[in-house]
Amino acid sequence: MLRRMTILEDMPADELVRLVNQEMPFGRFKGQRLLELPEPYVVWFKNQGFPPGKLGERLAVIYEIKVNGLEPLLRPLLKDK
């Protein structure tokens, strides 16, 4: 649990805002913000392997957020579409 907390604590606030507001660029949930992706979809990525690059890094953080029940704390960071 300490490692998971460190991920969020070490992340600059502006990066956290970008993370939760980034839209999924492909697939069934294309256009949906990462924080709003269904947890089973994010878990599927965890099991299959996250995509390379920034998207994969962000999905890995979203996974940790969702499985640890932190999503409600980050919902206020979502911007209006």
N, C-alpha and C positions, 0 to 999 in steps of 0.2 A: 504494500500500500504506500509506503514511503516513496518509492520510485514514481508511482502514478501522480502523487501530489506534486512531486518535483517537476514533472513535465509541465503542469499548469502554472506552478509558481515561477518557473524560470522563463515562461513565455511572455514576451512584451504584450501589453494590453492591445496595441493596434494589430498585432499578429493574431491574437485570440479573436478579435472582431472579424478579421478577414477569414479566419478558419471557419467560424460558425456560419458566415454568410456566403462562402464560396458555393457555387452551384455545381452539381454533378454534371460533368461534360458529356457523358455518354450513358447508354444502357436504359434499362426500364425506368429509372428515376431521373433521367436527363432533365436538367433545369431545376431540380429540387435542391434546396440548400442542404449542405452536409449535416448540420445539426438536426434537420427534419427527416433524414433518411430513416427508414424503419430499422430497428435494431437487428432483426434477422438478416437483413441485407448486408449490414456492416459486419456481422459475425461471419457471414458467408465469405466476404473478402478476407477476413482474418484467417479463415481456414484454407482458402484458395491461394492466398498471397496477395498483398496489397500491390497496386500498380506502382511502377517506378516513379521517382521524382517527388515533387512537392505534393501532388494529389495523394500519393500513397502515404507520405508522412502525415498529412492532415487526416486521412481516413484512419490511420493508426491511433491518432489522438482522439478522434471522434469515438472510436471503439472503446477506448479507456473511459471516456466521459460517459458513454451509455451504459457499459456494464457496471460502473460504479455509482450509477444513479445521480450523476451530476448535471444532467440535462436541464432540469428546472432552474438551476443556478445561472445557466448561460443563456436561457431564452430571452432575457431582457437585452442581450446584445444583438439580437436579430433586428435588421433594418427593414423598413417597409419596402415591399417590392414595387 
